[in-house]
Amino acid sequence: MSSLVSNGSSPEFSQNSTDVAEEYCGTTYAAKLLGLSVATVQSLVERGDIEAWKTRGGHRRISLSSINKYLLRQGPLGDGMTRDLRQRLQVLVVEDDELTRELYTCYFDAWNLPVDCQLMSSALDALIDIASIRPDLLITDLRMAGVDGIEMLKVLKRNRQLSAMQVLVVSGMEREFVDDSGGLPEGALFLKKPLNFEWLHGYVTAMLARKVRA
């Protein structure tokens, strides 16, 4: 694994680091898997007990194989813990409204599903890190400061590495305006705000079921 961080330093981002990003999770999800606090997980990374690296956007990614090795050293997994860590769902939420991001966090935490949800406040941050994250599901707003969601999706259309990614657009904009502005990627779903989180729960559960069967 290239560009590993074992001492808490921030190594230069490698061109090859996206090649190893398929079996990782974020610090928060790692803490849930291990039953530890985020601060404790960060300490484990700094001591070299768990391998991790950082993306160009400064987001820490933790090796799932390293987590598995740590769990084996510590004993059996606790009740309710996901044994096949690769069956978790990677979700990236791009939303510039802080309260809406908090809603996503509250609902995903309450559902207690094997989902690693990353939240970003700008489309530019998402464009920097999305090749490393390789989410199964991208949930994005459209009207955002700077690079907006429409421009971000235009760029993502050209990225073949993300061709299997599901795209869920949640916006207060009218669909006709979106279509006139270049439209959405093929297969993307468009939902008007406010989002029905009960519907999202069913959608994410269905995606998890497909991932387990794959």
C-alpha distance (Angstrom), angle and dihedral (degrees) to the residues before:
residue distance angle dihedral
M1 . . .
S2 3.80 . .
S3 3.80 129.0 .
L4 3.80 94.0 21.5
V5 3.79 119.3 172.7
S6 3.79 114.3 -144.7
N7 3.79 101.3 156.9
G8 3.80 104.1 40.5
S9 3.81 93.8 -100.0
S10 3.79 122.9 132.7
P11 3.82 109.1 -119.4
E12 3.75 122.4 -160.1
F13 3.78 110.2 -84.8
S14 3.79 110.5 -103.3
Q15 3.80 124.9 -138.4
N16 3.80 86.6 -130.9
S17 3.78 96.8 50.0
T18 3.81 93.0 95.1
D19 3.81 88.5 60.6
V20 3.81 90.6 69.2
A21 3.78 98.5 41.5
E22 3.81 98.1 96.6
E23 3.83 95.8 83.9
Y24 3.76 105.7 47.2
C25 3.77 142.2 91.8
G26 3.79 137.1 -156.9
T27 3.80 124.1 -97.3
T28 3.82 94.4 -103.3
Y29 3.80 93.6 52.3
A30 3.81 91.1 44.6
A31 3.81 88.3 54.9
K32 3.83 90.0 53.4
L33 3.80 92.4 48.7
L34 3.79 92.6 49.4
G35 3.80 96.3 39.6
L36 3.80 89.7 -124.9
S37 3.79 136.2 119.5
V38 3.79 120.5 -94.8
A39 3.81 89.4 -114.2
T40 3.82 90.6 54.7
V41 3.80 91.6 50.3
Q42 3.80 89.5 50.5
S43 3.80 89.0 51.8
L44 3.82 90.7 50.8
V45 3.79 89.0 52.9
E46 3.79 92.4 48.7
R47 3.83 90.6 50.3
G48 3.79 91.3 49.4
D49 3.81 94.5 -116.5
I50 3.81 89.4 121.9
E51 3.80 124.3 32.0
A52 3.80 120.5 -127.7
W53 3.78 143.1 156.5
K54 3.77 136.6 -162.1
T55 3.80 129.4 -122.4
R56 3.79 123.9 -134.2
G57 3.80 87.6 -97.0
G58 3.81 90.4 58.5
H59 3.82 96.4 -109.0
R60 3.80 114.7 142.7
R61 3.82 118.8 -127.9
I62 3.80 119.4 -164.1
S63 3.81 124.2 -151.4
L64 3.82 112.8 -114.0
S65 3.80 91.9 -154.1
S66 3.79 88.2 54.6
I67 3.82 90.1 51.2
N68 3.80 89.9 50.3
K69 3.81 90.6 51.5
Y70 3.80 91.1 48.8
L71 3.83 91.2 49.8
L72 3.81 90.8 50.4
R73 3.80 90.1 51.8
Q74 3.82 90.6 49.5
G75 3.83 96.4 46.3
P76 3.85 135.9 -108.2
L77 3.78 121.8 -9.4
G78 3.79 116.0 -96.9
D79 3.80 124.2 -110.9
G80 3.78 115.3 -72.1
M81 3.80 94.0 16.3
T82 3.79 117.7 134.4
R83 3.80 108.1 -109.6
D84 3.79 98.5 -168.0
L85 3.79 99.2 52.4
R86 3.79 92.7 -175.4
Q87 3.81 90.0 67.7
R88 3.80 91.6 69.2
L89 3.80 118.0 111.2
Q90 3.79 120.1 -118.9
V91 3.82 112.2 -141.9
L92 3.80 126.8 -178.7
V93 3.81 117.9 -165.1
V94 3.81 117.8 -165.7
E95 3.78 110.4 -168.2
D96 3.81 128.9 142.5
D97 3.81 95.9 -159.2
E98 3.81 109.7 92.3
L99 3.81 95.6 -154.3
T100 3.80 91.3 51.9
R101 3.80 90.6 50.4
E102 3.79 88.8 52.2
L103 3.80 89.2 52.7
Y104 3.80 90.9 54.3
T105 3.81 89.9 49.7
C106 3.80 93.3 49.2
Y107 3.79 94.2 48.9
F108 3.80 96.7 44.6
D109 3.81 90.6 48.1
A110 3.82 91.7 48.1
W111 3.81 92.5 50.1
N112 3.82 91.1 57.0
L113 3.79 91.7 -154.2
P114 3.83 125.0 155.2
V115 3.81 90.1 -97.7
D116 3.79 128.1 133.6
C117 3.81 103.5 -154.2
Q118 3.80 118.6 -167.7
L119 3.81 117.4 -168.4
M120 3.79 124.9 -157.7
S121 3.78 129.9 -178.9
S122 3.80 98.8 -149.9
A123 3.78 139.3 42.3
L124 3.81 89.6 -133.2
D125 3.82 91.8 60.2
A126 3.80 88.9 48.6
L127 3.79 92.6 51.6
I128 3.81 90.3 51.5
D129 3.81 95.0 51.3
I130 3.79 107.5 24.9
A131 3.82 95.3 91.3
S132 3.80 87.9 56.1
I133 3.81 95.0 43.6
R134 3.82 95.1 44.1
P135 3.80 92.7 -169.5
D136 3.78 122.8 -154.9
L137 3.80 87.7 -145.0
L138 3.80 130.4 28.3
I139 3.81 116.0 -163.8
T140 3.78 111.7 -172.0
D141 3.77 143.9 170.0
L142 3.80 117.5 -140.0
R143 3.80 108.4 -149.5
M144 3.81 105.5 67.4
A145 3.79 135.3 141.4
G146 3.79 117.8 -94.1
V147 3.79 110.0 -1.4
D148 3.79 104.4 20.7
G149 3.78 127.8 -149.2
I150 3.80 93.8 -100.2
E151 3.81 91.9 57.2
M152 3.81 90.5 45.2
L153 3.81 91.9 53.1
K154 3.81 91.1 48.7
V155 3.80 88.7 57.8
L156 3.80 92.9 45.0
K157 3.80 91.4 52.9
R158 3.81 87.5 69.2
N159 3.82 95.6 50.8
R160 3.81 108.1 94.9
Q161 3.83 91.4 -173.2
L162 3.80 87.6 69.0
S163 3.79 97.1 45.9
A164 3.83 92.5 113.4
M165 3.80 93.4 50.7
Q166 3.80 115.9 114.1
V167 3.80 114.1 -133.5
L168 3.78 123.1 -151.5
V169 3.82 115.1 -175.6
V170 3.81 116.0 -160.6
S171 3.79 111.4 -174.6
G172 3.77 145.0 146.8
M173 3.81 89.5 -138.5
E174 3.78 121.6 106.0
R175 3.80 115.2 -103.5
E176 3.81 91.6 -128.1
F177 3.82 90.4 59.3
V178 3.80 90.6 48.8
D179 3.81 91.1 51.6
D180 3.81 91.2 48.3
S181 3.82 89.1 51.4
G182 3.79 94.2 57.5
G183 3.78 103.3 -70.9
L184 3.77 130.7 -119.3
P185 3.81 131.7 -64.8
E186 3.80 115.0 -83.8
G187 3.78 110.6 -82.5
A188 3.81 94.9 17.4
L189 3.80 117.4 141.0
F190 3.80 121.0 -134.8
L191 3.81 120.8 -151.7
K192 3.78 128.0 177.1
K193 3.79 119.6 -128.0
P194 2.96 133.8 -72.5
L195 3.78 95.3 59.2
N196 3.80 118.1 -134.7
F197 3.82 100.2 -130.5
E198 3.80 92.0 -167.9
W199 3.81 87.3 61.0
L200 3.82 90.2 46.6
H201 3.80 90.2 52.6
G202 3.80 90.3 55.8
Y203 3.80 91.9 45.3
V204 3.81 93.4 51.0
T205 3.81 91.7 44.9
A206 3.81 89.8 53.2
M207 3.82 90.7 50.2
L208 3.81 89.9 51.2
A209 3.80 90.8 50.8
R210 3.82 90.6 52.5
K211 3.82 90.8 47.6
V212 3.81 92.1 52.8
R213 3.82 91.4 49.8
A214 3.82 93.2 47.8
